[in-house]
Amino acid sequence: MTEIPLADYSEKMNSEFASLVEKVNQLAEQSHSLRRENAALRGELASLTARMNEAHDRIATLIRTMPVSDANQETA
């Protein structure tokens, strides 16, 4: 088994720990960023869904008020 000098071992551990801390911080920031983006997209989806429902209602109203053509009356 090779012996690692204590000073080198400690420096290497500190360096790895600092790298790990940085990666965890980056992951936390990315998570926060994605949560903000997700919330914005959910708001946009709600708005678009409401607009789609309004358009659906307008089209349904137009269809109900359309006159029936003679061809449709003969087959009915």
HELIX and SHEET records of a PDB file:
HELIX    1   1 LEU A    6  THR A   65  1                                  60    
HELIX    2   2 ASP A   70  THR A   75  1                                   6    
END                                                                             
